[in-house]
């Protein structure tokens, strides 16, 4: 962790598998976890104990900047409606990263799993999965297809991620919500942490 040139804060270990695969795809394999960046987990509700302001602002919270000033964070929006505003803690984190000129990526869908392409989900879970809207959850849609299926995979997020990740391709992901807009920014930020040139589409 201390040897990496930047940290990416994620909610949990399954998020890491998705994030790592997306960066691998969008950087054409140039950006490697453990070398160019390292993932850390904030564990959902523990987010309220994290701060990316200067340590003197609130010394009671875990200070992102004292670990590594090169940092970004990904947050599930958890929003059921596009008109709703983020909860106070997430709004604070976004504002703090903004003051750092950093990236606080709030998912365009309710959860990170909303980025999963339905054809890949269908292949992995063994049933045809209909379109998952930005404000629904994958678990709800799977439960509608087969009772209890969503609950099964919600309890096994890591197993689902491990099964899904090998099937993800750029063609499948480019049309998923904001991935095509967010990932170039993410990859360029990681490249800058490492003194590398920005990764442009023409290079891929």
Secondary structure as UniProt FT lines:
FT   STRAND          7..10
FT   HELIX           13..26
FT   TURN            27..29
FT   TURN            34..36
FT   STRAND          37..41
FT   HELIX           44..49
FT   STRAND          50..51
FT   TURN            55..57
FT   TURN            59..60
FT   STRAND          62..63
FT   HELIX           64..67
FT   STRAND          71..75
FT   TURN            82..83
FT   HELIX           88..99
FT   TURN            100..101
FT   STRAND          103..106
FT   HELIX           112..115
FT   HELIX           118..125
FT   TURN            134..135
FT   HELIX           138..145
FT   TURN            147..148
FT   HELIX           149..154
FT   TURN            155..156
FT   HELIX           157..165
FT   TURN            166..167
FT   HELIX           170..173
FT   TURN            174..175
FT   TURN            177..178
FT   HELIX           179..193
FT   TURN            194..195
FT   HELIX           201..203
//
